[in-house]
Amino acid sequence: MFVWILVLAFVCCGADAWGPATQKYICHEAVKFVWGVDAVGECLPVRDPEFLTEFCESVYGVLGEEYEKKCLAAVGDGVEMHPAVVSDAVLGDSGNHLDFGGCPIHKGSAKDWVCGDGSRPAYETAMKWFGEAESAPSLCMRIYDFCVGASYYADSESQLRQVRYVSNDCVGNIEESIDRSVEDGVADWSSNQLCVFNNQAKGSEHKFYQQRMGESSGTVNRIIANLTAIGAGIKSMPYRPGKGVVVLANSIDYGLASDFIKYLKEHEVNVVHSNASEFERLRYNQRVIILGGQNSPEGVGGVVDKVLSAEQEESLLQPGATKMFTSEGFWQTGQKVIVLAGFGADDTKTAWSNNKDKVLAAVKVISGG
């Protein structure tokens, strides 16, 4: 499990504490600091329905069947599923974005009814999503789970999510003002307004209070710093074995294998492409296909060299060679690793073309049908 040492200041709301532009900014900045700029472009957002359907399984694990159904319906309708805003825009679980770990109200007699009972649904839900990120099957799924968690975590840090009975538009106005500053690239901003709180509970006296509230760029910067620390603890965790097949290949061999990938997908095999750097955490998957031999560039050859015997590698050095090798339980019990390789890139293409039916049969056996 995850253990983090953070400096937290919990100070939160009747509506959204952070608008969509701000939530996306928080997500993108934290991902950039932890996984790099390229990961932002690759994973935010993903539009592949197969990936998003698998993401809905994470929704089920954290929030339950009701929210999974909402997620799947949105995937079917082609709704953009950006992880930073999916909880509000698609799932609508506003109650889980409240956090009463602290109380920002100044007047003692108003604290009891304006602030909550100490429950922390936003923070607790964020921790569940970070747990999902720890055991994600791939880089983009890890980033998705992380950014959904980040949206709850960001709300747990906001004053506007720790109060109830807001009766004017102060929260919406503050949110819109902050979003404008973020979209305009303003580095040092603040937004505040007088918030009015009214509680006319049935059979009790009317309770009224007002206080100026708001947020500043300092809060967002602190949130990003804390999320970066959390992400650093998650980044190097092994990916859990996924339901699909991991295809390890350099950019040339993978580019030449588009028909092979299409063939596998048409037969309901979920394909996860991996480069050599990502493969260290994907190698425990139950089904692994490697395209290329021991001389394959971009680090793939180094992986192949561990899998193949000296005799098998020697056979690939013959001009025109096209081979399929299978290894059982190499990195994990019950695992099947298939190497499709040839003398050159075109020969590797011939290797998978000649053996694609055998490969499909092998990976289908492992998946149970």
C-alpha positions as CSV (number, residue, x, y, z in Angstrom):
1,M,0.0,0.0,0.0
2,F,1.0,3.6,-0.4
3,V,2.6,5.6,2.4
4,W,3.2,9.3,1.8
5,I,4.4,12.0,4.1
6,L,2.7,15.2,3.1
7,V,2.1,18.7,4.6
8,L,-1.7,19.1,4.2
9,A,-3.8,22.1,4.9
10,F,-7.5,21.3,4.8
11,V,-9.6,24.3,4.7
12,C,-14.2,23.3,1.4
13,C,-18.7,23.7,-0.4
14,G,-22.0,23.8,-1.9
15,A,-20.9,23.5,-5.6
16,D,-17.7,22.7,-7.4
17,A,-14.6,24.1,-5.7
18,W,-12.5,24.1,-8.8
19,G,-13.8,24.6,-12.3
20,P,-12.9,22.3,-15.3
21,A,-10.0,24.4,-16.5
22,T,-8.4,24.4,-13.1
23,Q,-8.9,20.7,-12.5
24,K,-7.3,19.9,-15.9
25,Y,-4.5,22.3,-15.1
26,I,-3.8,20.6,-11.8
27,C,-3.9,17.1,-13.4
28,H,-1.7,18.1,-16.3
29,E,0.9,19.8,-14.2
30,A,1.2,16.9,-11.7
31,V,1.4,14.4,-14.5
32,K,4.0,16.5,-16.3
33,F,6.2,16.6,-13.2
34,V,5.9,12.9,-12.4
35,W,5.7,11.2,-15.9
36,G,6.9,13.9,-18.2
37,V,5.4,16.1,-20.9
38,D,5.0,13.3,-23.4
39,A,2.7,11.4,-21.1
40,V,0.3,14.4,-21.0
41,G,0.1,14.3,-24.8
42,E,-0.3,10.5,-25.0
43,C,-2.8,10.0,-22.2
44,L,-4.9,13.1,-21.6
45,P,-7.4,12.3,-22.8
46,V,-7.6,8.8,-24.3
47,R,-10.5,8.4,-26.8
48,D,-10.2,4.6,-27.5
49,P,-13.5,3.1,-26.4
50,E,-11.8,-0.2,-25.4
51,F,-9.5,1.7,-23.0
52,L,-12.4,3.7,-21.6
53,T,-14.5,0.6,-21.1
54,E,-11.7,-0.8,-19.0
55,F,-11.5,2.5,-17.1
56,C,-15.2,2.1,-16.2
57,E,-14.1,-1.1,-14.3
58,S,-12.0,1.1,-12.1
59,V,-15.1,3.3,-11.5
60,Y,-16.9,0.2,-10.4
61,G,-14.1,-0.7,-8.0
62,V,-14.1,2.7,-6.4
63,L,-17.7,3.9,-6.6
64,G,-19.9,0.9,-7.4
65,E,-22.2,-0.3,-10.1
66,E,-24.4,2.8,-10.3
67,Y,-21.5,4.9,-11.4
68,E,-20.0,2.2,-13.6
69,K,-23.2,2.3,-15.6
70,K,-23.0,6.1,-16.0
71,C,-19.4,5.6,-17.2
72,L,-20.3,2.9,-19.8
73,A,-23.2,5.0,-21.1
74,A,-20.9,8.0,-21.6
75,V,-18.4,5.7,-23.5
76,G,-21.2,4.5,-25.7
77,D,-22.3,8.0,-26.4
78,G,-18.8,9.1,-27.4
79,V,-18.5,11.6,-24.5
80,E,-15.0,13.0,-24.0
81,M,-13.7,11.3,-20.8
82,H,-11.0,13.6,-19.4
83,P,-10.1,12.1,-16.0
84,A,-9.7,15.5,-14.3
85,V,-13.4,16.3,-14.8
86,V,-15.1,12.9,-15.4
87,S,-16.3,12.7,-11.8
88,D,-18.4,15.9,-12.2
89,A,-19.2,15.9,-15.9
90,V,-20.1,12.2,-16.2
91,L,-20.4,10.5,-12.8
92,G,-22.0,13.4,-11.0
93,D,-21.0,12.1,-7.5
94,S,-20.9,15.6,-6.0
95,G,-21.3,14.3,-2.4
96,N,-18.0,12.6,-2.6
97,H,-16.3,15.9,-3.3
98,L,-17.1,17.4,0.1
99,D,-14.6,17.3,2.8
100,F,-15.2,18.4,6.4
101,G,-11.7,17.7,7.9
102,G,-11.4,21.3,8.8
103,C,-13.6,24.4,9.1
104,P,-12.7,27.8,7.6
105,I,-15.6,29.7,9.4
106,H,-14.4,32.4,11.8
107,K,-17.4,32.8,14.0
108,G,-17.5,30.1,16.6
109,S,-21.3,29.9,16.9
110,A,-21.6,29.4,13.1
111,K,-19.0,26.6,12.8
112,D,-21.3,23.9,14.1
113,W,-24.0,24.3,11.4
114,V,-22.0,25.7,8.5
115,C,-19.2,23.1,8.7
116,G,-19.9,19.3,8.6
117,D,-19.4,16.5,11.0
118,G,-15.7,15.8,10.4
119,S,-16.4,13.2,7.6
120,R,-13.9,13.3,4.7
121,P,-15.5,11.7,1.6
122,A,-13.3,13.8,-0.9
123,Y,-10.0,12.8,0.7
124,E,-11.1,9.2,1.3
125,T,-12.3,8.8,-2.3
126,A,-9.0,10.3,-3.6
127,M,-7.1,7.7,-1.6
128,K,-9.1,4.9,-3.2
129,W,-8.4,6.2,-6.7
130,F,-4.7,6.5,-5.9
131,G,-4.9,2.8,-4.8
132,E,-6.3,2.0,-8.2
133,A,-3.5,3.9,-9.8
134,E,-1.0,1.8,-7.9
135,S,-2.3,-1.4,-9.5
136,A,-3.1,-0.1,-12.9
137,P,-2.3,-2.4,-15.9
138,S,-0.7,0.3,-18.1
139,L,0.8,3.8,-18.1
140,C,-2.3,5.6,-19.4
141,M,-4.6,3.8,-17.0
142,R,-2.4,4.7,-14.1
143,I,-2.5,8.3,-15.2
144,Y,-6.3,8.2,-15.6
145,D,-6.8,6.8,-12.1
146,F,-4.3,9.2,-10.7
147,C,-6.0,12.3,-12.3
148,V,-9.5,11.2,-11.1
149,G,-8.0,10.9,-7.6
150,A,-6.4,14.3,-8.1
151,S,-9.8,15.9,-8.7
152,Y,-11.1,14.7,-5.3
153,Y,-7.9,15.5,-3.6
154,A,-7.9,19.1,-5.0
155,D,-11.4,19.5,-3.6
156,S,-10.3,18.2,-0.2
157,E,-7.8,21.1,0.0
158,S,-10.3,23.9,-0.8
159,Q,-12.2,26.1,1.7
160,L,-15.2,26.0,-0.6
161,R,-15.7,22.2,-0.1
162,Q,-15.8,22.4,3.7
163,V,-18.9,24.5,4.1
164,R,-22.7,23.9,3.7
165,Y,-25.8,26.0,3.2
166,V,-24.3,28.5,0.7
167,S,-27.3,30.5,-0.5
168,N,-25.8,32.9,-3.0
169,D,-23.6,32.5,-6.1
170,C,-20.3,33.1,-4.5
171,V,-18.9,29.6,-5.1
172,G,-19.8,29.6,-8.8
173,N,-18.5,33.2,-9.2
174,I,-15.2,32.3,-7.5
175,E,-14.8,29.1,-9.6
176,E,-15.4,31.0,-12.9
177,S,-13.0,33.7,-11.9
178,I,-10.3,31.2,-11.1
179,D,-10.9,29.3,-14.4
180,R,-10.4,32.6,-16.3
181,S,-7.1,33.3,-14.6
182,V,-5.9,29.7,-15.3
183,E,-6.9,29.8,-18.9
184,D,-5.2,33.2,-19.4
185,G,-2.0,31.8,-17.9
186,V,-1.9,34.2,-15.0
187,A,0.7,33.0,-12.5
188,D,-0.3,34.8,-9.3
189,W,-4.0,35.2,-8.9
190,S,-6.7,35.2,-6.1
191,S,-10.4,35.3,-6.1
192,N,-12.8,36.0,-3.2
193,Q,-16.4,37.0,-2.6
194,L,-18.8,37.4,0.3
195,C,-20.6,34.1,0.8
196,V,-24.0,34.0,2.4
197,F,-25.0,30.9,4.5
198,N,-28.7,30.2,5.3
199,N,-30.0,27.3,7.3
200,Q,-33.8,27.2,7.8
201,A,-34.1,23.6,9.1
202,K,-37.7,22.5,9.6
203,G,-38.9,23.2,13.1
204,S,-35.8,25.2,14.1
205,E,-34.7,28.8,14.2
206,H,-33.4,30.5,11.1
207,K,-29.6,30.5,11.0
208,F,-27.8,33.1,9.0
209,Y,-24.1,33.9,8.5
210,Q,-21.9,35.6,6.0
211,Q,-18.1,35.6,5.4
212,R,-15.8,36.5,2.6
213,M,-14.2,33.4,1.2
214,G,-11.9,32.6,-1.7
215,E,-8.8,30.8,-3.0
216,S,-5.5,31.8,-4.5
217,S,-2.8,30.4,-6.7
218,G,-0.9,29.4,-3.6
219,T,-3.5,26.7,-2.8
220,V,-3.3,25.3,-6.3
221,N,0.5,25.3,-6.3
222,R,0.4,23.4,-2.9
223,I,-2.0,20.9,-4.3
224,I,0.2,20.2,-7.4
225,A,3.3,19.8,-5.1
226,N,1.5,17.3,-2.9
227,L,0.1,15.4,-5.9
228,T,3.6,15.3,-7.4
229,A,4.8,13.6,-4.2
230,I,1.9,11.1,-4.4
231,G,2.6,10.4,-8.1
232,A,6.3,9.8,-7.5
233,G,5.3,7.1,-5.0
234,I,3.0,5.5,-7.6
235,K,5.1,5.8,-10.7
236,S,7.5,2.9,-10.3
237,M,4.9,0.4,-8.9
238,P,4.7,-2.8,-11.1
239,Y,1.7,-2.8,-13.4
240,R,-0.8,-5.6,-12.5
241,P,-1.3,-8.3,-15.1
242,G,-4.0,-7.0,-17.5
243,K,-6.7,-8.9,-19.4
244,G,-5.1,-8.1,-22.7
245,V,-1.9,-9.0,-24.4
246,V,1.2,-6.9,-24.1
247,V,3.0,-6.3,-27.4
248,L,6.6,-5.2,-27.0
249,A,8.0,-3.7,-30.1
250,N,10.2,-0.9,-31.4
251,S,8.6,1.8,-33.4
252,I,9.5,0.3,-36.8
253,D,8.3,-3.2,-36.1
254,Y,5.1,-2.0,-34.4
255,G,4.4,0.3,-37.3
256,L,4.8,-2.6,-39.7
257,A,2.5,-4.7,-37.6
258,S,-0.7,-2.6,-37.9
259,D,-2.5,-5.5,-39.7
260,F,-1.4,-7.9,-37.0
261,I,-2.7,-5.6,-34.3
262,K,-6.0,-5.1,-36.2
263,Y,-6.3,-8.9,-36.5
264,L,-5.9,-9.5,-32.8
265,K,-8.4,-6.7,-31.9
266,E,-10.9,-8.1,-34.4
267,H,-10.8,-11.3,-32.5
268,E,-11.5,-9.5,-29.2
269,V,-7.9,-9.4,-27.9
270,N,-7.1,-6.2,-26.0
271,V,-3.6,-5.1,-27.2
272,V,-1.4,-3.0,-25.0
273,H,1.7,-1.6,-26.8
274,S,4.8,-1.3,-24.8
275,N,8.3,0.1,-25.5
276,A,11.3,-1.2,-23.7
277,S,11.3,1.4,-20.9
278,E,7.7,0.6,-20.0
279,F,8.1,-3.1,-20.3
280,E,9.8,-3.5,-17.0
281,R,6.4,-3.0,-15.3
282,L,4.4,-4.8,-17.9
283,R,6.4,-8.0,-18.1
284,Y,4.3,-9.8,-15.5
285,N,1.3,-9.8,-17.8
286,Q,-0.1,-13.3,-18.6
287,R,0.3,-12.8,-22.3
288,V,3.3,-11.2,-23.9
289,I,4.2,-10.9,-27.6
290,I,7.6,-9.6,-28.6
291,L,8.2,-8.4,-32.2
292,G,11.9,-8.5,-33.2
293,G,15.0,-10.4,-32.3
294,Q,18.1,-9.8,-30.2
295,N,19.4,-7.1,-32.5
296,S,16.2,-5.1,-32.4
297,P,16.8,-1.4,-31.6
298,E,15.2,0.9,-29.0
299,G,16.0,-1.6,-26.2
300,V,13.8,-4.4,-27.4
301,G,16.8,-6.6,-28.3
302,G,18.0,-6.5,-24.7
303,V,14.7,-8.0,-23.6
304,V,14.8,-10.7,-26.3
305,D,18.3,-11.6,-25.4
306,K,17.0,-12.7,-21.9
307,V,14.1,-14.8,-23.4
308,L,15.8,-16.6,-26.2
309,S,18.5,-19.3,-26.0
310,A,21.9,-18.8,-27.8
311,E,20.8,-21.4,-30.3
312,Q,17.5,-19.6,-31.0
313,E,19.3,-16.3,-31.4
314,E,21.8,-17.9,-33.8
315,S,18.9,-19.1,-36.0
316,L,17.8,-15.5,-36.5
317,L,21.2,-14.5,-38.0
318,Q,20.5,-16.4,-41.2
319,P,19.3,-14.1,-44.0
320,G,15.6,-14.6,-44.6
321,A,15.0,-16.2,-41.3
322,T,11.4,-16.0,-39.9
323,K,10.7,-17.6,-36.5
324,M,8.2,-18.0,-33.8
325,F,9.4,-19.0,-30.3
326,T,7.2,-19.7,-27.2
327,S,8.3,-19.6,-23.6
328,E,6.2,-20.7,-20.7
329,G,6.2,-19.1,-17.3
330,F,9.3,-16.9,-18.0
331,W,8.5,-14.0,-15.6
332,Q,5.4,-15.4,-13.9
333,T,3.7,-18.7,-13.3
334,G,1.3,-19.6,-16.1
335,Q,2.6,-16.9,-18.4
336,K,3.1,-17.4,-22.1
337,V,5.8,-15.3,-24.0
338,I,5.8,-15.4,-27.8
339,V,8.7,-14.0,-29.8
340,L,8.1,-13.3,-33.5
341,A,11.3,-12.3,-35.2
342,G,13.3,-12.5,-38.3
343,F,16.6,-11.5,-39.9
344,G,15.3,-8.0,-40.6
345,A,12.2,-5.9,-40.0
346,D,10.5,-7.3,-43.2
347,D,11.3,-10.8,-42.0
348,T,9.8,-10.1,-38.6
349,K,6.6,-8.9,-40.4
350,T,6.6,-12.2,-42.3
351,A,7.0,-14.1,-39.0
352,W,3.8,-12.7,-37.5
353,S,2.0,-12.9,-40.8
354,N,2.8,-16.7,-41.1
355,N,2.0,-17.4,-37.5
356,K,-0.9,-15.0,-36.6
357,D,-3.4,-17.9,-36.3
358,K,-1.1,-19.8,-33.9
359,V,-0.6,-16.7,-31.9
360,L,-4.3,-16.0,-31.6
361,A,-4.9,-19.6,-30.5
362,A,-2.2,-19.3,-27.8
363,V,-3.4,-16.0,-26.3
364,K,-7.1,-17.1,-26.5
365,V,-6.2,-20.3,-24.5
366,I,-4.8,-18.1,-21.7
367,S,-7.8,-15.8,-21.7
368,G,-10.2,-18.8,-21.3
369,G,-12.0,-18.6,-24.7
